[in-house]
């Protein structure tokens, strides 16, 4: 336990220690342990229904584990009161699987939500001009500025995800959690979303957990970097910095069965991993 | 563990120690009954906690004034047409039914007294609350329920905003402040409806109707008529929020929650109305109002 406590450094954004989660008779997570370091990208792989989304919800304190401990920015959140979680959640961004945009608010109001809330809380006083400028800037980042006044119902699936990414990026969080960001999207839109994820990693240096069951996406994150001059992805050097900062986690039977580099993942002889790679 | 994912407290504590020896079917029935009652107790606990938080939020920022005013418009102004129409016709039918009896006993002047007291004390607050329950409790439950199933509530929590502060408290404040105003309007329009029938249909003296109505209402009647809507407003809004925020099972669950919210709010209003009446009548008697 002492060694574990020593390992929880300030450089860590999220740490799970033997986290278990069950619903009634069924235990979905049976001892999940991993850590997300600053500037690092974790790709959480696993088949549908393996509990990947639950890991993200646990990390945000939206669900409570049955046992085990979860640390956010070095602070134990396992038994933290909901009110005390809000300041910590404010340092994280999340992109939900279906976008989870507020359907009665426009794209502008959705993206500006956190800034408007900060104003309600009496924290940072953002003027209307500042908020609009910031929203436009982040919408330009996801290439959706023309849709600023639209309602979510008027957007396509891919556009909703991009608004979700803009909403997560608006306050420049320390880390972003992506829940199946390309799930159910066509290859072209998926590529756009993946480019945005890599762009935010390489341009804004945001830590991230990307949940996906698509292996091709996982290797895109590991093997590409964003070229700001050309405004597109290009292959990373074999031993490039960005590639080294991406780790793969495989969630299997409720626990992390693999935690390592993409290269080690490919070299795994385990039949389950081989089937995943096939 | 019990069925349907509800941990069986009784089995764990050994209250049903002979569980293993029972026939399988009996175990199933016991577990179902156990889970049913435990589910109900947990729902009451959740509702109580939500109600408490909705009140506690009033004393800590942020207070979401804009959201509260917007809800006042939706709940108060939005309910005005149905409440006005219903109040007027209830007053009208009251006169229609009672005036005939009073004429038969030779005291038609008492019609104004009866209509005024019945409207202000009971019919106005209860009917207004039931109408608003049908419109507002269902609206709140379906709106919040849809937000739950589309993960908007989770998104709100993840973005650092407390849904009980942003969504529940503004709706509670709006309903609690709007229902008394709606009740006063319903009471007044009920008297107007009564006047129209008493004058144009029954042929009573209009001045006598209004004077008798005005004089019949005492301070204690007003206390009853105004206290009740505050309590009913709290019931309508918190029940709507509770069923909305505890939706399970997708869009079908939203439909179920909407129906449950209206049914539970309506029944609670009628039950609580009896106890408020009992307490207030005693209070009025003691205070000499």
Interface residues (C-beta under 8 A of the other chain):
Chain A: X23 X24 X25 X26 X57 X60 X62 X82 X83 X86 X87 X89 X90 X92 X94 X96 X97 X98 X100 X101 X102 X103 X113 X114 X117 X120 X121 X122 X167
Chain B: X1 X2 X4 X5 X6 X7 X61 X62 X64 X147 X150 X151 X152 X154 X155 X156 X157 X158 X159 X160 X161 X162
